[in-house]
Amino acid sequence: MKSRAFSLTLGICLTTGVIGARSQARAGEPDTVGPDVITADLYQLHHWGANTPGTIHAYSVGTISCNVGDTPLSWHNYDNQRPVIGQNMFRLRDGRCEQIGQSWLKWGFLALNENFCGTCIIPPGGGSQLGVNCSDPYSATLNGSQGGLGPKSVVNPFTGDLPANHATPGSGTITGRLQVHTTDLDPNQNAGALYFVEGHYVSPDDAAAGNLYNNASYRQVWITGGYGITFTNPQGGSSSTVRNKPAIEVWKAVDPTVGLKLLDVPGDGRLYVACKATAGGLGGWHYELAIQNLNCDRAVGSITVLLPSGATASNLGFHDVDYHSGEPYSGTDWPGTITAAGPHWETSAYATDPNANALRWGTIYNFRFDSSAAPTFVTEAELTLFKPGSPTSVLATLDQGVWLLGDLNCDGLVDFDDINPFVEVVSDPAGWQAAHPNCPLLNGDTNGDGMVDFDDINNFVALLSG
C-alpha cells in the first residue's frame, strides 16, 4: 500500500426539469459504460494540528478509489490524464447543513490496482491506468502531503480538464490541507452537532464518458479531545462510507422533512438544492436553503427566492466556506437584499471580478430568511450562473411535497372530502391532528398568515371552487 413547531417543519426543493445531454446512472439503472472512478471508501483520518494562534485546525482524509466502469481509467503521472481528489468537512446543527472546511486537491499518481471493489482486471497500462474493478488507496497522510497538492481553481470539474503541472501550497501545519475553524468544532459552541467528511474524485476520461456524477462520497466523523477526528462513535460502533452521494444528501437522511433535488445545468455540471421551512420564524416562516455545487464549472453568482405579492421577508442570512492557502477567490460574503421579487443574494459580477466569491464546484453555500409567505405560496427561485454562457439563469420551481394548500385529509386532492376536516382543524386542531397524524396542519392556512383560523374560510371555499 502506498503511504500514500406548533413548530412544524417541511422540506421544499428546487428543480427545473432541465437535464443535460447525459446524466449519471442512479440506483437501479444500468451499469455505466467507459471508465468510471468513484470514492469507494473514506478509510483514514489525520489531524495535522493547528496554526500558531490555534484558530484553525488541519486534517486530511484517506480515500480508496475504484473503477466501476468497463474500461480502464487513465492514471498517468506528471501529466493531465490523471484524477485529482478533493476533501471537505460539513456540519449539521440547528436545522442547517453547512460546509466548514475544504482542502486543496491531491494530484493522483500511480494506480496500484488492488481488489477492494472485487476482482481487479489488471490493465495493460499497469500503474498508469486503474483497471476495471480495480481499487487504489491513498492514505490520509499522502492526501495531506503538501508536495502533491494543487489548487482547485485550475480544474474544470465538468470536463475534467486540468494542467499537467500545478502550484503547490507551500509548507506549514495547515497550508493547503483541509482547514476548519476551531469555533466550528468546539463542543461548547456546537452542542448536538454532527460532522461529516467527503472525498471527491475528478478525472478527465471519467468526465468524457459522462460518469462524473457519482464521484463524491461521505462519512460521519466525531470530534475527539484536542480536536482530533475519528470514525468511531463514542457511544459505540463506527460509521461507514456512503458511496456515490455528495455530503448534502446527509441532511435529508438525518432529517426527512428536508427536501432535496438535483438539477443539471445545460452544457455544464450538477447542482444539488436542499431546503427546509419551519413555521415560527419572525415573519411566520423560517426558510433554510443549502446549495451544493457538485461539478458546475460556470458556478452560481446569485439567487432570488420569488415571493408572492404582498409577502414580507426579513432576517436574511448567508454562510460559505473559506478558500485559503493562496487560492485566488474572494471570501466576501454575499450581501442579502430584499427586492420587489423576494430575498436576493449575489456576489460581484464575473465582468467585474472573475475571482469573486461565486458558488463554485465542491462547495455548499447557505441562504436563510424569514417570510410571511407559507411554503405553498413560495413557488419559484432563480439561480443566475456566474460565468458567461447560455442559459444565463435557471428558473426553479418549488416542490411542495406533502404541503398542498387546502388538502386537510392529505389524499393529494382538494375537494369536498376536505370540508369536514377543515371544520375540525379550525375548531379542534388537536383532535384533527390526532385523526390525521401525518398531515401538515398548515395545509389549512389558506390566507398565508401562519395560522389556521376563521380567516381562512373564504380562501378555502375559493380553493374548492377552483
C-alpha positions in Angstrom: 0.0 0.0 0.0 1.2 3.5 -0.8 1.7 5.6 2.3 0.3 7.5 0.3 -43.5 23.5 15.5 -46.8 24.4 16.9 -43.4 24.2 15.2 -43.9 22.1 12.1 -41.2 21.5 9.5 -41.3 20.8 5.9 -39.0 20.1 3.1 -39.2 22.1 -0.1 -36.9 21.8 -3.0 -35.9 23.4 -6.2 -35.9 21.6 -9.5 -36.0 22.7 -13.1 -36.6 19.6 -15.2 -33.8 20.8 -17.4 -31.4 17.9 -17.7 -28.1 17.8 -19.5 -27.4 15.6 -22.5 -26.3 12.8 -20.3 -26.9 12.1 -16.6 -25.1 9.6 -14.4 -27.0 6.4 -13.7 -28.8 6.4 -10.4 -29.6 3.4 -8.2 -31.2 0.6 -10.2 -30.2 1.9 -13.6 -27.8 0.1 -15.9 -24.1 0.0 -15.2 -22.0 2.8 -16.7 -20.0 2.5 -19.9 -16.4 3.6 -20.1 -14.1 4.5 -17.2 -16.0 5.4 -14.0 -14.0 6.3 -10.9 -15.8 6.6 -7.6 -14.8 7.3 -4.0 -15.3 3.8 -2.7 -14.2 4.3 0.8 -13.0 7.1 3.2 -10.9 4.9 5.4 -8.3 7.0 7.3 -8.2 10.4 9.1 -5.2 12.5 10.1 -5.1 15.6 12.3 -2.1 17.7 11.4 -2.5 20.2 14.2 -3.4 23.9 14.3 -1.9 27.2 13.3 0.0 29.1 15.9 -3.0 31.1 17.3 -4.9 27.8 17.5 -7.8 29.2 15.5 -7.7 26.8 12.5 -7.1 23.0 12.5 -5.9 21.0 9.5 -6.9 17.5 8.5 -6.7 15.0 5.7 -8.8 12.0 4.7 -7.6 8.7 3.3 -9.5 7.7 0.2 -9.9 4.4 -1.8 -11.0 4.8 -5.4 -12.5 2.1 -7.6 -13.1 2.0 -11.3 -16.7 0.6 -11.6 -16.8 1.2 -15.3 -16.0 -1.3 -18.1 -12.8 0.5 -19.4 -9.5 1.3 -17.7 -9.2 4.8 -16.3 -6.1 6.9 -17.2 -3.9 7.4 -14.1 -0.8 9.0 -15.6 2.0 10.5 -13.5 3.0 14.1 -14.1 0.6 15.0 -16.9 -3.0 16.0 -17.2 -4.5 12.5 -17.6 -5.0 11.6 -14.0 -7.5 12.2 -11.2 -7.5 14.8 -8.6 -9.1 14.4 -5.1 -10.9 17.0 -3.0 -11.6 16.7 0.7 -14.3 18.6 2.6 -15.9 18.7 6.0 -19.6 19.5 6.9 -21.6 20.1 10.0 -25.3 19.6 10.7 -26.5 21.8 13.6 -29.7 23.7 14.4 -31.5 22.6 11.4 -28.7 23.6 9.0 -26.3 21.8 6.8 -23.1 23.9 6.4 -19.7 23.3 4.9 -17.0 24.2 7.4 -13.8 23.2 5.6 -12.2 22.3 2.2 -8.7 21.3 1.0 -6.6 21.9 -2.0 -6.7 18.9 -4.4 -4.5 15.9 -4.2 -3.0 15.2 -7.7 -3.1 11.4 -8.4 -0.2 9.3 -9.4 0.4 5.5 -9.9 -2.6 3.3 -9.6 -1.8 0.2 -7.5 -4.8 -1.9 -8.9 -5.9 -3.7 -5.8 -9.1 -5.7 -5.1 -11.1 -3.6 -2.7 -14.1 -3.5 -5.1 -13.9 -7.0 -6.4 -11.5 -9.0 -8.6 -9.3 -6.5 -10.3 -8.7 -6.9 -14.0 -5.1 -5.7 -14.3 -5.0 -3.1 -17.1 -2.5 -3.1 -20.0 -1.1 0.2 -18.9 -0.1 -1.1 -15.4 0.1 1.7 -12.9 -0.7 4.3 -15.5 -4.3 3.0 -15.5 -6.9 2.0 -13.0 -8.3 -1.3 -14.3 -11.9 -2.5 -14.3 -13.0 -3.4 -10.8 -9.6 -2.2 -9.5 -9.0 0.0 -6.5 -6.3 2.3 -5.4 -5.6 3.6 -1.8 -4.3 7.0 -0.9 -3.6 7.2 2.8 -4.6 10.2 4.9 -1.1 11.4 5.2 -0.5 11.1 1.5 -3.6 13.1 0.7 -2.3 15.8 3.1 1.3 15.8 1.7 1.7 19.4 0.5 4.1 18.5 -2.3 1.3 16.6 -4.0 -1.4 19.2 -3.5 -2.6 21.6 -6.2 -5.3 24.3 -6.3 -9.0 23.7 -7.1 -9.1 26.9 -9.2 -7.2 25.4 -12.1 -9.5 22.4 -12.6 -12.7 22.3 -14.7 -14.9 19.7 -12.8 -17.3 19.2 -15.7 -14.8 18.4 -18.4 -12.1 17.1 -16.0 -9.6 19.5 -17.7 -6.6 20.1 -15.5 -3.0 21.3 -16.1 -0.1 18.9 -16.3 1.8 21.0 -13.8 0.4 22.9 -10.9 1.4 25.1 -8.0 1.8 23.6 -4.5 0.6 25.4 -1.4 3.9 25.5 0.4 4.7 24.3 3.9 3.5 24.7 7.4 1.0 22.9 9.6 -2.2 23.9 7.9 -1.3 25.1 4.4 -3.3 23.5 1.6 -4.9 20.9 3.9 -8.5 20.5 4.9 -8.8 23.6 7.2 -11.6 24.0 9.8 -12.0 26.9 12.2 -11.8 25.9 15.9 -15.0 27.7 16.6 -16.8 25.3 14.2 -15.5 22.3 16.2 -15.6 23.5 19.8 -18.2 21.3 21.6 -19.1 24.2 23.9 -20.2 26.2 20.8 -21.7 23.3 18.8 -23.9 21.3 21.1 -25.7 18.5 19.2 -23.7 19.0 16.0 -23.0 16.1 13.7 -19.9 16.1 11.5 -19.1 14.5 8.1 -16.2 14.4 5.7 -16.4 14.0 1.9 -14.0 12.8 -0.8 -14.5 13.7 -4.4 -12.6 12.4 -7.4 -12.4 14.4 -10.7 -10.9 12.7 -13.8 -10.7 13.7 -17.4 -11.7 10.4 -19.1 -14.3 9.7 -16.4 -15.9 13.1 -17.3 -15.6 12.5 -21.0 -17.5 9.2 -20.5 -20.3 11.1 -18.8 -19.6 9.3 -15.5 -18.8 12.4 -13.4 -21.9 12.5 -11.1 -21.2 9.6 -8.7 -17.6 10.6 -7.7 -18.3 12.0 -4.3 -18.9 10.0 -1.1 -19.3 11.0 2.6 -18.8 9.5 6.1 -19.6 10.6 9.6 -16.8 11.6 12.0 -16.7 12.6 15.7 -14.5 15.2 17.3 -12.2 13.9 20.0 -10.1 15.6 22.6 -7.6 18.1 21.2 -9.8 18.5 18.1 -8.8 15.2 16.6 -11.4 13.4 14.5 -12.4 9.7 14.3 -14.8 7.4 12.6 -15.5 5.7 16.0 -18.8 6.7 17.7 -18.2 7.4 21.4 -21.5 5.6 22.1 -20.2 2.5 20.3 -19.7 1.3 16.8 -18.4 3.3 13.9 -19.6 5.0 10.8 -19.3 3.7 7.2 -18.8 5.4 3.9 -22.0 6.4 2.0 -20.9 5.9 -1.6 -21.7 7.9 -4.7 -23.6 10.6 -2.8 -22.3 14.2 -2.1 -22.4 15.3 1.5 -25.5 17.4 1.1 -27.6 14.2 0.9 -26.9 13.5 4.6 -29.1 16.4 5.6 -32.2 14.7 4.2 -31.0 11.3 5.5 -30.9 12.7 9.0 -34.0 15.0 8.7 -36.7 13.6 6.4 -38.5 17.0 6.4 -35.7 18.4 4.3 -36.3 18.4 0.6 -33.6 17.6 -1.9 -33.4 17.9 -5.6 -30.6 17.8 -8.2 -30.5 19.9 -11.3 -28.2 19.8 -14.3 -27.1 23.0 -16.0 -27.4 22.5 -19.8 -23.9 22.0 -21.1 -22.3 22.0 -17.6 -22.4 20.2 -14.3 -24.8 19.4 -11.5 -26.2 21.4 -8.5 -28.0 20.0 -5.5 -30.5 22.1 -3.7 -31.7 21.2 -0.2 -34.3 23.2 1.6 -36.4 23.3 4.7 -39.1 25.6 6.0 -40.2 25.8 9.6 -43.2 27.5 11.0 -42.4 30.1 13.6 -39.9 32.5 12.0 -40.1 36.2 12.7 -42.3 36.7 9.6 -44.3 33.5 10.2 -41.9 31.0 8.4 -38.2 30.4 8.5 -36.5 29.1 5.3 -33.2 27.4 5.1 -31.6 26.6 1.7 -28.3 24.8 1.1 -26.9 24.6 -2.4 -24.1 22.2 -3.2 -22.2 22.8 -6.5 -21.0 19.3 -7.3 -19.3 20.0 -10.6 -20.8 23.0 -12.4 -17.8 25.0 -13.7 -19.9 28.1 -14.5 -20.8 28.3 -10.8 -23.7 30.3 -9.3 -23.5 34.1 -8.9 -26.8 35.0 -7.4 -30.1 33.5 -6.1 -33.5 35.1 -5.8 -36.3 33.4 -3.9 -39.5 34.6 -5.5 -42.3 35.6 -3.1 -46.0 36.3 -3.8 -47.2 39.9 -4.0 -47.5 41.4 -0.6 -45.4 38.9 1.3 -42.7 40.2 3.6 -39.2 39.0 4.0 -36.7 39.7 6.8 -33.7 38.3 8.8 -31.6 37.3 5.7 -28.5 35.3 6.4 -25.6 33.7 4.4 -22.9 31.2 5.1 -20.0 30.0 2.9 -16.7 28.1 3.4 -13.2 29.7 3.3 -10.8 29.4 0.4 -7.2 29.5 1.7 -3.5 29.0 1.0 -3.3 31.3 -2.0 -6.4 30.3 -3.9 -7.4 33.5 -5.9 -11.0 33.6 -4.9 -12.5 36.3 -2.8 -14.0 35.4 0.6 -16.5 38.3 0.7 -19.9 37.2 1.9 -22.9 37.6 -0.5 -24.9 40.6 0.7 -28.6 39.9 1.1 -31.2 42.4 0.0 -35.0 42.3 -0.2 -36.1 43.1 -3.7 -39.6 43.5 -5.2 -39.3 39.9 -6.3 -38.1 38.5 -2.9 -34.9 37.9 -0.9 -31.9 38.1 -3.1 -28.2 37.3 -2.6 -25.4 37.9 -5.1 -21.6 38.1 -5.4 -19.8 40.5 -7.7 -20.4 40.0 -11.4 -17.9 38.0 -13.4 -17.2 41.0 -15.7 -16.2 43.0 -12.6 -14.2 40.3 -10.8 -13.7 36.8 -12.3 -12.3 35.8 -8.9 -15.4 36.8 -7.0 -16.9 34.5 -4.3 -19.2 32.6 -6.6 -20.7 29.2 -5.5 -18.0 27.1 -7.2 -17.6 23.4 -7.5 -17.1 21.2 -4.5 -18.7 23.7 -2.1 -22.0 24.3 -0.2 -23.4 27.8 0.4 -26.3 28.6 2.6 -29.1 31.1 2.4 -31.8 31.8 5.0 -34.7 34.2 5.6 -38.0 34.6 7.4 -41.2 35.4 5.4 -44.9 35.8 6.0 -45.4 33.6 2.9 -46.2 30.0 3.7 -44.3 27.4 1.6 -47.3 26.7 -0.6 -47.2 30.4 -1.8 -43.4 30.3 -2.4 -43.2 28.6 -5.8 -40.1 29.7 -7.6 -36.5 30.7 -7.3 -34.0 31.9 -9.8 -30.3 30.9 -9.8 -28.1 33.1 -12.0 -24.9 31.5 -13.3 -21.7 33.3 -12.7 -19.6 32.7 -15.8 -20.8 33.9 -19.2 -22.8 31.4 -21.3 -26.2 30.2 -22.1 -28.5 29.9 -20.2 -27.7 32.9 -18.0 -30.0 31.6 -15.3 -32.2 28.7 -14.3 -35.7 29.3 -13.0 -36.5 26.7 -10.4 -40.0 25.6 -9.1 -40.6 24.6 -5.5 -41.6 21.0 -4.8 -44.2 21.4 -2.1 -44.1 17.8 -1.0 -47.0 17.0 1.4 -47.9 20.7 1.7 -50.9 21.0 -0.6 -53.0 24.0 0.4 -56.5 23.1 1.4 -55.8 19.3 1.4 -56.9 18.6 5.0 -57.2 14.9 4.7 -53.9 14.5 2.8 -55.3 12.4 0.0 -53.5 14.6 -2.6 -56.7 16.4 -3.7 -58.5 19.5 -2.6 -62.2 18.6 -2.9 -65.4 18.2 -0.8 -63.9 15.4 1.2 -61.7 18.2 2.8 -64.7 20.1 4.2 -65.2 18.2 7.4 -61.5 18.0 8.2 -61.3 21.8 7.6 -64.1 22.5 10.0 -62.3 20.2 12.5 -58.9 21.8 12.1 -60.4 25.3 12.7 -62.5 24.2 15.7 -60.3 21.4 17.3 -56.8 21.4 15.8 -55.6 18.8 18.4 -58.4 16.4 17.6 -57.8 16.9 13.8 -54.1 16.2 14.2 -54.8 13.0 16.2 -57.0 11.9 13.4 -54.5 12.9 10.7 -51.1 12.4 12.3 -49.1 12.6 9.1 -50.9 15.6 7.6 -49.5 19.1 8.0 -51.8 21.3 10.0 -50.8 24.4 8.0 -52.3 23.0 4.8 -55.3 24.8 6.3 -53.5 28.2 6.3 -55.2 29.3 3.1 -54.5 33.0 3.6 -50.8 32.5 4.3 -50.7 34.3 7.7 -49.1 31.4 9.6 -52.3 30.5 11.4 -55.3 28.3 10.8 -58.5 30.1 11.9 -61.8 31.5 10.7 -59.9 34.0 8.5 -59.0 31.0 6.2 -62.7 30.1 5.4 -63.2 32.3 2.4 -59.9 31.2 0.7 -60.7 27.5 1.5 -64.1 27.9 -0.3 -62.3 29.5 -3.2 -59.9 26.5 -3.4 -62.9 24.1 -3.5 -64.4 26.1 -6.4 -61.1 26.1 -8.3 
